[in-house]
Amino acid sequence: MYKFKFKHGEIVYNDKGFREWQTVENIEEYKPSEIALVIVDMWDKHWSKGATYRCGILADKINAVAERARKSGIFIVHAPSDTMAAYENTPARNRALDIELSECVETVEIKQYSSPIDASDGGSDSIDENPPNTLVWKKQTDKIIIDHTRDIISDEGKRIYSHFKKRGIKLVLYAGVHTNMCILGRSFAIMQMLRYGLKTALIRDLTDAMYNPEKPPYVGHDEGTQLVIGYIEKFYCPTIDSSQILGK
């Protein structure tokens, strides 16, 4: 049984009667069989050199968490968008395809809020050879192991949801990139799974944002990522720390 400490933000009135944000933590328990871990867009290469560098560091950490989660019985989903051709006829890809698609009914209306950071230029903080959004990735990074006996590989939200429904998944954890883009907006990502009525949570130390410090709000890259994490905690879903899976 996993006992997660979820962190989220909410508006409260202080002792002077003024509104302010407050960090709230609550404990919830889940069986490993009720949990899925979705690894989002951890590609072998990114058009942004800065993103490629940071993802390389992040990949080792995500792999360690995925291995521990898998051993405990958590369902692992590899979701490297636009790379399904690289996994044609592999067991994990075939397992993803071998399911009857569920009726995917959106039961929850999700309001969209303005991002706290401006990534209108693509969000790269490095000098890059490729224009923004150039598709240079071919597969998921090899640093993250795919267990072809248990995992699935898919970038289709309805297919992934169908696996969740069949397995009785109650909590979907997210790790990967990028916090202000794919983590929220992909068809298999936080906002869509919330629309389907599933509980979601972001692993806050296993993610990174696309953000150029030359754009508003003119802070460092890491601070920009923390602003997005806080934004998700306020408006979409709680976060956890990876140590809660690693048992540290």
VEXTOR-501191 format. One record per atom (N, C-alpha, C, CB): residue number from 1; atom name; x, y, z. Coordinates in pm, whole numbers. Each point is the difference from the previous one (the first is absolute). Glycine has a CB too. Example, Ala and Ser with C-alpha at 12.3 -4.5 7.8 and 13.67 -1.06 7.14 Angstrom:
BEGIN
   i at   east  north     up
   1  N   1319   -569    780
   1 CA    -89    119      0
   1  C     90    120      0
   1 CB   -189   -117    125
   2  N    154    222   -197
   2 CA     82    119      6
   2  C    -77    109     73
   2 CB    118    -63   -215
//
This chain:
BEGIN
   i at   east  north     up
   1  N     85   -120      0
   1 CA    -85    120      0
   1  C     88    125      0
   1 CB   -184   -124    123
   2  N    154    218   -210
   2 CA     71    128     -4
   2  C    -80    105     75
   2 CB    107    -60   -221
   3  N    -41    129    313
   3 CA    -61    111     71
   3  C     64    128    -51
   3 CB    -48   -144    208
   4  N    -22    213   -298
   4 CA     56    119    -63
   4  C    -38    126     77
   4 CB    -10   -114   -221
   5  N    108    203    234
   5 CA    -25    133     53
   5  C    -16     95   -118
   5 CB    131    -49    215
   6  N   -255     85   -244
   6 CA    -30     88   -113
   6  C     11    146     42
   6 CB   -151   -176    -98
   7  N    215    255     13
   7 CA     15    143     24
   7  C    -80     77   -103
   7 CB    229    -36    100
   8  N   -311    129    -54
   8 CA    -73     85    -92
   8  C    -21    138     62
   8 CB   -114   -201   -100
   9  N     71    295     19
   9 CA    -24    136     48
   9  C   -147     33      0
   9 CB    223     68    -85
  10  N   -263     15    178
  10 CA   -139     45      1
  10  C     -7    141     59
  10 CB    -83   -238     22
  11  N    -22    310    -61
  11 CA    -23    135     52
  11  C    -68     -8    135
  11 CB    -16     91   -234
  12  N     71    -19    331
  12 CA    -61      8    134
  12  C     -5    147     39
  12 CB     87   -232     66
  13  N   -162    260     39
  13 CA     -2    134     58
  13  C     91      1    123
  13 CB   -237     42    -85
  14  N    329     55     89
  14 CA     89      7    115
  14  C    -70     64    119
  14 CB    198     15   -154
  15  N   -128      3    264
  15 CA    -63     50    122
  15  C    -45    146    -12
  15 CB    140   -160    129
  16  N   -100    228   -237
  16 CA    -46    137    -24
  16  C   -114      5   -101
  16 CB    229     81     53
  17  N   -269   -202   -100
  17 CA   -112     -6    -94
  17  C     38     19   -144
  17 CB   -138     82    181
  18  N    269    -91   -213
  18 CA     46     16   -137
  18  C     28   -136    -63
  18 CB     97    224     58
  19  N   -124   -234   -187
  19 CA     28   -125    -71
  19  C    150    -19    -20
  19 CB   -222     17   -115
  20  N    268   -143    127
  20 CA    139    -33    -30
  20  C      8   -148    -34
  20 CB     86    183    156
  21  N     21   -218   -229
  21 CA     23   -141    -33
  21  C     64    -70    118
  21 CB     24     57   -244
  22  N    -68   -179    267
  22 CA     57    -81    108
  22  C     32   -139    -53
  22 CB   -130    130    174
  23  N    244   -183   -134
  23 CA     37   -136    -39
  23  C    -65    -98     97
  23 CB    219     80    -98
  24  N   -286   -178     40
  24 CA    -73    -99     80
  24  C     55   -139    -33
  24 CB   -209    146      5
  25  N    225   -229     94
  25 CA     42   -138    -22
  25  C   -103    -95     59
  25 CB    242     70      4
  26  N   -270   -177    -78
  26 CA    -90   -102     52
  26  C     52   -138    -39
  26 CB   -196    159    -15
  27  N    160   -258     93
  27 CA     48   -136    -19
  27  C   -110    -85    -62
  27 CB    157     24    196
  28  N   -121   -100   -301
  28 CA    -93    -96    -61
  28  C     75   -130    -23
  28 CB   -135    186   -111
  29  N     64   -298    122
  29 CA     61   -131    -17
  29  C    -53    -68   -127
  29 CB     26    -20    249
  30  N     66    -47   -321
  30 CA    -36    -74   -121
  30  C     79   -130     -5
  30 CB    -51    215   -122
  31  N    -14   -318     72
  31 CA     70   -124    -28
  31  C     85     21   -125
  31 CB   -185   -140    106
  32  N    301     75   -118
  32 CA     82     13   -121
  32  C    -79    -32   -128
  32 CB    200    -59    138
  33  N   -288    -39   -130
  33 CA    -78    -40   -117
  33  C    -99    107    -45
  33 CB     24   -235     74
  34  N    -46    336     11
  34 CA    -92    109    -33
  34  C     71    122    -57
  34 CB   -150    -83    181
  35  N    283     72   -197
  35 CA     82    115    -40
  35  C     65    -23   -136
  35 CB     43     51    241
  36  N    -39     54   -321
  36 CA     75     -2   -126
  36  C    102    113      2
  36 CB   -196   -100   -124
  37  N    311     78     61
  37 CA    102    103    -17
  37  C     16     24   -150
  37 CB    120    -66    217
  38  N   -147    189   -261
  38 CA     14     36   -141
  38  C    127     83    -17
  38 CB   -252     -4    -34
  39  N    341    -44    -52
  39 CA    127     69    -29
  39  C    -18     76   -131
  39 CB    139   -177    123
  40  N   -138    308   -115
  40 CA    -41     86   -111
  40  C    118     56    -78
  40 CB   -203     57    130
  41  N    208    -86   -258
  41 CA     87     67    -98
  41  C    147     11     42
  41 CB   -199    125    -69
  42  N    250   -233    127
  42 CA    142     -6     35
  42  C     77    -55   -120
  42 CB    -54    -33    248
  43  N     69    120   -348
  43 CA     59    -42   -127
  43  C    152    -16      5
  43 CB   -187    116   -112
  44  N    240   -175      4
  44 CA    144    -16    -14
  44  C     70    132    -33
  44 CB    -39   -233    -75
  45  N    -37    327     19
  45 CA     56    130    -38
  45  C   -112    101     -9
  45 CB    189   -110   -126
  46  N   -158    236    156
  46 CA    -98    108     -8
  46  C     57    108    -90
  46 CB    -92    -52    231
  47  N      5    131   -292
  47 CA     50    108    -86
  47  C     75    107     80
  47 CB   -191    -41   -157
  48  N    160     50    287
  48 CA     68     94     90
  48  C    117    -71     67
  48 CB   -215    128     39
  49  N    335    -73    -54
  49 CA    117    -60     66
  49  C    -16     -1    151
  49 CB    143     78   -189
  50  N   -200     28    244
  50 CA    -20      6    143
  50  C    -93   -110     48
  50 CB     39    245     -8
  51  N   -146   -268    -68
  51 CA    -95   -105     36
  51  C     65   -137    -10
  51 CB   -189    144    -79
  52  N    268   -167    -25
  52 CA     68   -128    -16
  52  C     94    -26    118
  52 CB    -14     24   -251
  53  N     86     78    292
  53 CA     93    -13    113
  53  C    -74    -34    128
  53 CB    154    164   -109
  54  N   -257    -89    140
  54 CA    -72    -22    127
  54  C    -76   -132      0
  54 CB    -22    247     26
  55  N    -33   -286   -142
  55 CA    -70   -129     -8
  55  C     96   -117     20
  55 CB   -167    104   -155
  56  N    290    -87    112
  56 CA     99   -105     20
  56  C     25    -26    148
  56 CB    105     62   -217
  57  N   -101     45    295
  57 CA     17    -14    145
  57  C   -126    -57     63
  57 CB    162    193      2
  58  N   -276   -143    -45
  58 CA   -129    -42     55
  58  C    -28   -148    -28
  58 CB    -85    233    -31
  59  N    131   -282    -84
  59 CA    -30   -137    -42
  59  C     50   -103    100
  59 CB     11     75   -235
  60  N    109    -56    288
  60 CA     54    -95     98
  60  C    -89     -6    124
  60 CB    233     46    -85
  61  N   -280     69    129
  61 CA    -86      6    119
  61  C   -135    -65    -27
  61 CB    116    210     72
  62  N   -172   -184   -189
  62 CA   -130    -59    -36
  62  C     12   -150    -10
  62 CB    -64    209   -121
  63  N    174   -258     63
  63 CA     18   -144    -14
  63  C      6    -69    136
  63 CB    120     38   -215
  64  N    -50     24    310
  64 CA      9    -58    135
  64  C   -137    -11     64
  64 CB    231     95     25
  65  N   -313      9    -43
  65 CA   -135     -1     57
  65  C    -87   -102    -72
  65 CB     23    242     63
  66  N    -11   -248   -196
  66 CA    -80    -96    -77
  66  C     33   -144     39
  66 CB    -11    164   -189
  67  N    139   -194    209
  67 CA     38   -136     39
  67  C    -57    -36    137
  67 CB    210     23   -136
  68  N   -203     69    229
  68 CA    -55    -26    134
  68  C   -153    -14     -7
  68 CB    192    128    105
  69  N   -255    -41   -182
  69 CA   -146     -5    -13
  69  C    -45   -130    -64
  69 CB     -5    249    -18
  70  N     75   -290    -85
  70 CA    -35   -124    -72
  70  C     10   -121     93
  70 CB     82    101   -215
  71  N     25   -107    292
  71 CA     19   -113     92
  71  C   -112     -8    104
  71 CB    247     20    -34
  72  N   -303     94     69
  72 CA   -105      2    101
  72  C   -138    -31    -59
  72 CB    134    166    128
  73  N   -143   -167   -262
  73 CA   -128    -33    -64
  73  C    -69    117    -66
  73 CB    -22   -175    165
  74  N     88    291   -173
  74 CA    -57    116    -68
  74  C     13    -20   -151
  74 CB     58    151    196
  75  N   -163   -114   -270
  75 CA     -6    -16   -145
  75  C     77    114    -67
  75 CB   -225   -116     18
  76  N    322     82   -104
  76 CA     86     99    -64
  76  C    -42     23   -145
  76 CB    190    -67    151
  77  N   -213    193   -185
  77 CA    -35     40   -136
  77  C    109     90    -54
  77 CB   -248    -18     50
  78  N    309    -23   -161
  78 CA     99     84    -69
  78  C    -74     74   -111
  78 CB    194   -160     54
  79  N   -187    294    -49
  79 CA    -76     81    -96
  79  C     91    101    -69
  79 CB   -206    -29    140
  80  N    301    -20   -222
  80 CA     85     91    -78
  80  C    -71     37   -131
  80 CB    210   -102    102
  81  N   -279    214   -104
  81 CA    -84     38   -113
  81  C     77      0   -132
  81 CB   -136    138    156
  82  N     66   -173   -262
  82 CA     51      5   -138
  82  C    107   -104    -32
  82 CB    -51    240      5
  83  N     68   -341     80
  83 CA    109    -96    -23
  83  C    -49   -144     -8
  83 CB    152    156    118
  84  N   -281   -176   -139
  84 CA    -53   -137      6
  84  C     58    -91   -107
  84 CB   -208     94     93
  85  N    252    -37   -204
  85 CA     60    -82   -107
  85  C    124    -73     49
  85 CB    -89    160   -170
  86  N    161   -103    264
  86 CA    122    -62     53
  86  C    -30   -125     81
  86 CB    106    225      7
  87  N   -232   -242     35
  87 CA    -35   -111     87
  87  C    -96   -100    -66
  87 CB     33    152    193
  88  N    -45   -142   -324
  88 CA    -89    -90    -73
  88  C     39   -146     24
  88 CB    -35    177   -176
  89  N    -65   -256    212
  89 CA     14   -145     24
  89  C     83    -34    124
  89 CB    -19    -31   -244
  90  N     44    127    330
  90 CA     63    -33    128
  90  C   -109    -45     97
  90 CB    189    168    -40
  91  N   -155   -252    137
  91 CA   -103    -49     93
  91  C    -76    110     74
  91 CB    140   -201     26
  92  N    -69    303     21
  92 CA    -67    106     75
  92  C    -95     81    -88
  92 CB    197     12    152
  93  N   -159      7   -278
  93 CA    -88     71    -93
  93  C   -119    -87    -38
  93 CB    197    129    -89
  94  N   -173   -256     63
  94 CA   -110    -91    -33
  94  C    -98    -14    116
  94 CB    154   -125   -154
  95  N   -100    126    275
  95 CA    -87     -7    119
  95  C    -90    124      7
  95 CB    174   -136    123
  96  N   -119    250   -158
  96 CA    -79    123      0
  96  C   -113     -7   -102
  96 CB    202    128     73
  97  N   -172   -187   -189
  97 CA    -99     -8   -108
  97  C   -105   -106     25
  97 CB    174     79   -157
  98  N   -139   -179    236
  98 CA    -88   -115     21
  98  C   -101     28    110
  98 CB    183   -152    -75
  99  N   -273    243     48
  99 CA   -105     33     97
  99  C   -121     57    -74
  99 CB    173     44    181
 100  N   -289    -77   -132
 100 CA   -122     58    -55
 100  C    -15    141     57
 100 CB   -110   -229    -25
 101  N     98    327    -62
 101 CA     -8    138     46
 101  C   -129     23     77
 101 CB    138     74   -196
 102  N   -125    -13    312
 102 CA   -115     32     84
 102  C    -71    124    -54
 102 CB    113   -102    200
 103  N   -237    117   -161
 103 CA    -70    124    -29
 103  C     59    107     91
 103 CB   -215   -121    -70
 104  N    277    220     11
 104 CA     70    103     78
 104  C    -91    121     17
 104 CB    224    -80    -86
 105  N   -295     84    195
 105 CA    -96    106     27
 105  C     62    103     92
 105 CB   -191   -160    -31
 106  N    187    285    -10
 106 CA     52    108     85
 106  C   -108     38    101
 106 CB    150     86   -187
 107  N   -122   -114    312
 107 CA    -98     21    107
 107  C     29    125     83
 107 CB    -33   -246      8
 108  N    153    301    -22
 108 CA     40    116     80
 108  C     41    114    -93
 108 CB     76   -151    189
 109  N   -129    269   -164
 109 CA     39    117    -78
 109  C    124     63     62
 109 CB   -240     40    -69
 110  N    343    -23    -11
 110 CA    126     55     50
 110  C     20    141    -56
 110 CB     98   -233     17
 111  N    -90    330     72
 111 CA     24    137    -40
 111  C    148     21    -27
 111 CB   -198     77    134
 112  N    230      0   -236
 112 CA    140     29    -31
 112  C     38    137     55
 112 CB    -14   -143   -207
 113  N    129    147    274
 113 CA     50    123     60
 113  C    128     42    -71
 113 CB   -102    -61    222
 114  N    129    190   -221
 114 CA    119     53    -67
 114  C    127    -51     67
 114 CB   -128    204    -66
 115  N    225   -242    -17
 115 CA    127    -50     52
 115  C     76    111     70
 115 CB      9   -171   -183
 116  N     67    139    287
 116 CA     79    102     69
 116  C    127     39    -74
 116 CB    -92    -87    212
 117  N    127     12   -317
 117 CA    120     33    -77
 117  C    -35     11   -148
 117 CB    146   -118    169
 118  N    -70    200   -239
 118 CA    -21     24   -143
 118  C     95    -90    -80
 118 CB    -72    241     45
 119  N     15   -339   -115
 119 CA     81    -89    -83
 119  C    -39     16   -147
 119 CB     22   -163    191
 120  N    -66    283   -227
 120 CA    -49     25   -136
 120  C    110    -11   -105
 120 CB   -173    148     97
 121  N    300   -141    -54
 121 CA    112    -14    -93
 121  C     48   -145     -8
 121 CB     68    236     51
 122  N   -140   -327     11
 122 CA     40   -140      3
 122  C     58    -41    135
 122 CB     43     13   -244
 123  N      9     86    316
 123 CA     45    -26    137
 123  C    142    -51     15
 123 CB   -230    -44     46
 124  N    313     59   -147
 124 CA    138    -49     12
 124  C     90    107     61
 124 CB    -35   -150   -198
 125  N    122    108    288
 125 CA     94     92     62
 125  C    140    -15    -59
 125 CB   -136     -6    209
 126  N    147    -65   -320
 126 CA    131    -26    -60
 126  C      5     52   -144
 126 CB     27   -202    147
 127  N     96    208   -201
 127 CA     18     34   -141
 127  C     -9   -130    -79
 127 CB    146    204     52
 128  N   -246   -215   -140
 128 CA    -34   -128    -62
 128  C     25     -1   -151
 128 CB   -169    -32    178
 129  N    200    -85   -229
 129 CA     21    -18   -143
 129  C   -132     -8    -75
 129 CB    214   -118     49
 130  N   -318     67     19
 130 CA   -129    -21    -65
 130  C   -102    104     43
 130 CB     50   -243    -12
 131  N   -142    277    -78
 131 CA   -109     92     37
 131  C    -90    -64    105
 131 CB      7    103   -230
 132  N    -81    -22    306
 132 CA    -92    -54    100
 132  C    -95   -103    -59
 132 CB     15    216    121
 133  N    -35   -323    -43
 133 CA    -95   -108    -32
 133  C     41    -87   -118
 133 CB   -175    147     90
 134  N    304   -144   -128
 134 CA     49    -92   -102
 134  C     -2   -141     57
 134 CB    145    180   -104
 135  N   -204   -273     30
 135 CA    -14   -138     48
 135  C    132    -75    -25
 135 CB   -251      2    -46
 136  N    337     -3    146
 136 CA    131    -65    -13
 136  C      5   -131     78
 136 CB    105    225    -30
 137  N   -204   -253    111
 137 CA      1   -121     83
 137  C    -44   -121    -80
 137 CB    -46    139    202
 138  N    101   -255   -169
 138 CA    -32   -124    -69
 138  C    -61   -105     92
 138 CB    186     48   -156
 139  N   -153    -39    285
 139 CA    -46   -101     96
 139  C     15     56    141
 139 CB     66   -190   -157
 140  N   -105    112    255
 140 CA     25     37    139
 140  C    149    -21     30
 140 CB   -238    -62     68
 141  N    293    141     22
 141 CA    139    -17     37
 141  C     26   -141     51
 141 CB     15    244     55
 142  N     99   -299    -92
 142 CA     36   -135     44
 142  C     32     -6    149
 142 CB     87    -45   -228
 143  N    -74    162    291
 143 CA     27      2    144
 143  C   -119    -50     82
 143 CB    157    191    -37
 144  N   -275   -186    -23
 144 CA   -120    -48     69
 144  C    -35   -137    -56
 144 CB    -85    237     38
 145  N     96   -338     47
 145 CA    -21   -139    -42
 145  C   -148    -28    -22
 145 CB    206    -70    126
 146  N   -236      2   -236
 146 CA   -135    -48    -29
 146  C     -4   -149     32
 146 CB    -37    178   -181
 147  N    -47   -217    273
 147 CA    -17   -142     32
 147  C   -107    -55    -95
 147 CB     67     32    247
 148  N    -24   -104   -348
 148 CA    -93    -47   -102
 148  C    -90   -113     49
 148 CB    167     66   -171
 149  N   -144   -113    292
 149 CA    -88   -104     54
 149  C   -119     60     77
 149 CB    199   -152     15
 150  N   -191    283     16
 150 CA   -106     59     82
 150  C    -48    138    -44
 150 CB     96   -128    184
 151  N     -7    211   -238
 151 CA    -33    138    -32
 151  C    -78     10   -131
 151 CB    205     76    123
 152  N   -259     44   -150
 152 CA    -55     28   -133
 152  C     63    128    -54
 152 CB   -218   -114     60
 153  N    215    128   -193
 153 CA     49    119    -68
 153  C   -114     54    -86
 153 CB    240    -86     -1
 154  N   -279    210     26
 154 CA   -108     60    -78
 154  C      4    151     17
 154 CB   -142   -208     26
 155  N     95    279   -130
 155 CA    -19    145     11
 155  C   -145     37    -32
 155 CB    241     38    -62
 156  N   -331   -136     78
 156 CA   -142     21    -27
 156  C    -78      3    132
 156 CB     23   -114   -226
 157  N    -84    228    254
 157 CA    -69     15    126
 157  C   -112    -99     23
 157 CB     59    235    -13
 158  N   -141   -258    -88
 158 CA   -114    -91     17
 158  C     47   -144     22
 158 CB   -139    151   -144
 159  N    247   -187     80
 159 CA     53   -135     17
 159  C     59    -17    141
 159 CB     49    -13   -247
 160  N     25    112    290
 160 CA     57     -7    134
 160  C   -110     -1    105
 160 CB    206    120    -81
 161  N   -306    -36     63
 161 CA   -113      2     94
 161  C    -70   -136      3
 161 CB    -30    246    -41
 162  N     19   -310    -73
 162 CA    -65   -130     -6
 162  C     74   -103     84
 162 CB    -84     54   -229
 163  N    218    -48    227
 163 CA     79    -88     87
 163  C    -24     33    146
 163 CB    174    -20   -179
 164  N   -183    149    210
 164 CA    -27     39    138
 164  C   -134    -54     48
 164 CB    137    208    -34
 165  N   -237   -194    -51
 165 CA   -135    -45     37
 165  C     -4   -151     19
 165 CB    -98    194   -125
 166  N    164   -266     36
 166 CA      1   -145      9
 166  C     71    -48    127
 166 CB     -3    -12   -249
 167  N    107     83    289
 167 CA     80    -40    116
 167  C    -53     56    132
 167 CB    197    -12   -151
 168  N   -297     99    144
 168 CA    -53     59    122
 168  C     92    103     61
 168 CB   -121   -210     39
 169  N    193    286   -123
 169 CA     92    102     48
 169  C    -79    116     63
 169 CB    169    -65   -179
 170  N   -125    107    296
 170 CA    -66    109     71
 170  C     86    126     11
 170 CB   -127   -172    126
 171  N    259    155   -141
 171 CA     92    112     12
 171  C    102     -8   -112
 171 CB    -32      8    251
 172  N     47    103   -325
 172 CA     97      6   -110
 172  C    109    100     38
 172 CB   -178    -60   -173
 173  N    301     12    185
 173 CA    115     84     31
 173  C     71     39   -129
 173 CB     27   -112    224
 174  N     25    234   -228
 174 CA     67     49   -120
 174  C    144     42     30
 174 CB   -221     76    -90
 175  N    311   -117      1
 175 CA    140     42      3
 175  C     42     28   -143
 175 CB     51   -136    211
 176  N     47    225   -229
 176 CA     47     29   -135
 176  C    -13    147    -34
 176 CB    -63   -230    -68
 177  N     54    258    -61
 177 CA      2    139    -46
 177  C   -108     24   -108
 177 CB    250     12     52
 178  N   -278    113    -77
 178 CA     41    116     79
 178  C   -117     48     83
 178 CB    170     67   -174
 179  N   -141    -17    294
 179 CA   -102     23    101
 179  C   -112     91    -47
 179 CB    175    -34    170
 180  N   -140    139   -245
 180 CA    -98     98    -45
 180  C    -59    -34   -136
 180 CB    121    169    130
 181  N    -82   -280   -188
 181 CA    -49    -36   -134
 181  C    -58   -141      0
 181 CB    173    151   -103
 182  N    -93   -250     73
 182 CA    -48   -137    -21
 182  C    -57    -63    127
 182 CB    168    -22   -180
 183  N   -108     51    295
 183 CA    -48    -57    127
 183  C   -146     36     24
 183 CB    233     13     93
 184  N   -271    106   -138
 184 CA   -138     44     17
 184  C    -87    -31   -120
 184 CB     84    178    148
 185  N    -32   -157   -270
 185 CA    -86      8   -116
 185  C    -12   -118    -93
 185 CB     54    226     17
 186  N     33   -326     -7
 186 CA    -11   -114    -90
 186  C   -132    -75     21
 186 CB    251    -20      0
 187  N   -286    -62    -97
 187 CA   -126    -76      9
 187  C      0   -100    114
 187 CB    -27     27   -244
 188  N    146    -61    294
 188 CA     13    -95    111
 188  C     43     71    129
 188 CB     59   -181   -164
 189  N    -58    314    162
 189 CA     61     76    109
 189  C   -101     38    109
 189 CB    165     87   -164
 190  N   -118     -4    255
 190 CA    -77     30    121
 190  C   -140     52    -29
 190 CB    213     48    112
 191  N   -224     54   -195
 191 CA   -131     61    -21
 191  C   -101    -97    -61
 191 CB    114    218    -28
 192  N    -69   -300    -67
 192 CA    -93    -92    -63
 192  C    -43   -111     95
 192 CB    105     50   -220
 193  N    -13   -102    299
 193 CA    -38   -104     95
 193  C    -91     55    110
 193 CB    216   -119    -48
 194  N   -197    247     82
 194 CA    -93     63     92
 194  C   -139      8    -61
 194 CB    188    133    100
 195  N   -195   -101   -229
 195 CA   -130      6    -68
 195  C    -70   -136      4
 195 CB     86    182   -150
 196  N     -7   -288    143
 196 CA    -57   -135      5
 196  C    -35    -42    143
 196 CB    133    -58   -203
 197  N   -102    143    300
 197 CA    -39    -28    138
 197  C    103    -74     82
 197 CB   -225     -3    -82
 198  N    350     -6     34
 198 CA    104    -69     75
 198  C     76     97     91
 198 CB     21   -166   -186
 199  N     27    116    297
 199 CA     86     76     90
 199  C    140      1    -60
 199 CB   -140    -62    205
 200  N    203    179   -211
 200 CA    135     12    -53
 200  C     89     71    101
 200 CB    -89      5   -237
 201  N    220    -27    223
 201 CA     98     69     83
 201  C    131     10    -78
 201 CB   -109    -84    215
 202  N    177    196   -200
 202 CA    129     23    -64
 202  C    112    -33     98
 202 CB   -100    179   -147
 203  N    202   -250     99
 203 CA    120    -22     83
 203  C     89    122    -21
 203 CB    -13   -258    -18
 204  N     12    347    114
 204 CA     51    135    -20
 204  C    152      8    -19
 204 CB   -190     77    135
 205  N    265   -177    -88
 205 CA    146      4    -20
 205  C     43    -83   -120
 205 CB     27     32    245
 206  N   -123    -78   -325
 206 CA     31    -77   -122
 206  C    -61     67   -122
 206 CB     10   -213    135
 207  N      4    345   -142
 207 CA    -55     74   -113
 207  C     83    124    -26
 207 CB   -231    -87     51
 208  N    209    149   -166
 208 CA     71    122    -37
 208  C    -85     77    -99
 208 CB    226   -110     39
 209  N   -222    243    -30
 209 CA    -81     84    -89
 209  C     82     45   -120
 209 CB   -136     77    197
 210  N     65    -35   -302
 210 CA     62     72   -111
 210  C    -17    147     29
 210 CB    -46   -187   -169
 211  N    157    254    196
 211 CA     -8    142     36
 211  C    131     72    -28
 211 CB   -169    -57    175
 212  N    159    170   -242
 212 CA    113     86    -30
 212  C     -3    119     98
 212 CB     -1    -69   -247
 213  N    103     84    331
 213 CA      0    109     99
 213  C     -9    140    -59
 213 CB    133   -150    140
 214  N   -115    164   -272
 214 CA    -16    132    -63
 214  C   -147     39    -16
 214 CB    215    -38   -120
 215  N   -306    -56    152
 215 CA   -143     26    -13
 215  C    -62     15    139
 215 CB     -8   -129   -218
 216  N   -110    194    225
 216 CA    -68     15    130
 216  C    -22   -135     67
 216 CB   -112    206    -84
 217  N    129   -210    215
 217 CA     17    111     95
 217  C    146     34     30
 217 CB   -214    -68     99
 218  N    305     37   -191
 218 CA    140     38     11
 218  C     66    -55    126
 218 CB    -54    206   -127
 219  N     46   -336    141
 219 CA     67    -70    111
 219  C     89   -109    -59
 219 CB   -195     47    160
 220  N    275   -113    -76
 220 CA     84   -108    -48
 220  C    -81   -120    -47
 220 CB    177     78    155
 221  N   -115   -164   -233
 221 CA    -71   -116    -53
 221  C    -59    -87    110
 221 CB    152      4   -196
 222  N    -72    -36    296
 222 CA    -49    -86    109
 222  C   -116     65     75
 222 CB    230    -96     22
 223  N   -222    226     -3
 223 CA   -110     69     67
 223  C   -125     -3    -86
 223 CB    164    148    119
 224  N   -145   -138   -251
 224 CA   -113    -11    -91
 224  C    -69   -135     12
 224 CB    113    156   -155
 225  N    -33   -263    166
 225 CA    -57   -133     19
 225  C    -78     -8    130
 225 CB    188    -99   -131
 226  N   -133    157    238
 226 CA    -69     -3    129
 226  C   -131     79     -5
 226 CB    220    -22    114
 227  N   -224    129   -192
 227 CA   -123     76    -15
 227  C   -108    -85    -67
 227 CB    133    213    -16
 228  N    -93   -294    -83
 228 CA    -97    -85    -68
 228  C    -48   -111     93
 228 CB    109     50   -221
 229  N    -18   -106    299
 229 CA    -39   -104     96
 229  C   -103     56     99
 229 CB    227   -110    -23
 230  N   -201    232     73
 230 CA    -94     63     91
 230  C   -134     28    -66
 230 CB    193    100    119
 231  N   -190    -62   -244
 231 CA   -121     26    -78
 231  C    -84   -128    -15
 231 CB    121    183   -125
 232  N    -54   -295    100
 232 CA    -71   -128     -9
 232  C    -60    -37    135
 232 CB    156    -75   -184
 233  N    -80     97    291
 233 CA    -51    -30    134
 233  C   -123     84     34
 233 CB    231    -60     71
 234  N   -235    183   -119
 234 CA   -112     89     29
 234  C   -125    -34    -81
 234 CB    165    178     54
 235  N   -147   -209   -183
 235 CA   -114     -4    -91
 235  C    -37   -138    -54
 235 CB     63    227    -59
 236  N     27   -325     65
 236 CA    -28   -126    -67
 236  C     10   -123     89
 236 CB     82    107   -204
 237  N     32   -131    262
 237 CA     13   -122     79
 237  C    112     14    100
 237 CB    -87   -134   -191
 238  N     91     49    292
 238 CA    107      6     99
 238  C    131    -55    -55
 238 CB   -171    -22    181
 239  N    276     38   -103
 239 CA    131    -55    -36
 239  C     50    -87    113
 239 CB     51    201   -145
 240  N     42   -290    111
 240 CA     72    -79     98
 240  C    148      9    -31
 240 CB   -197   -156     30
 241  N    278    109     61
 241 CA    145     -8    -20
 241  C     35   -145    -33
 241 CB     42    194    160
 242  N     61   -214   -244
 242 CA     37   -134    -43
 242  C     43    -90    117
 242 CB     68     97   -218
 243  N    -22    -36    326
 243 CA     41    -80    116
 243  C   -116    -82     56
 243 CB    172    173     53
 244  N   -294   -130    -79
 244 CA   -116    -71     50
 244  C    -20   -134    -73
 244 CB   -105    221     59
 245  N    163   -232   -179
 245 CA     -2   -128    -73
 245  C    125    -80     32
 245 CB   -136    103   -184
 246  N    248    -34    193
 246 CA    127    -67     26
 246  C      8    -51    144
 246 CB    108    144   -172
 247  N   -194    -92    258
 247 CA     -1    -45    138
 247  C    110     58     84
 247 CB   -102   -206    -79
 248  N    152    323     40
 248 CA    110     65     74
 248  C    -55     92    108
 248 CB    146    -13   -203
//
